[in-house]
């Protein structure tokens, strides 16, 4: 199981990648968006 700091680091990385100019291909953007959303849910559940 990964710790919260590692998950947060991945979430921040994905947020930056999604904002990058290189992420123009729509299917890649969708994949990263879904992964980012899943990480967000994990972080929310940790705080419930």
Beta strands, then each sheet from edge to edge (+ up, - down):
end
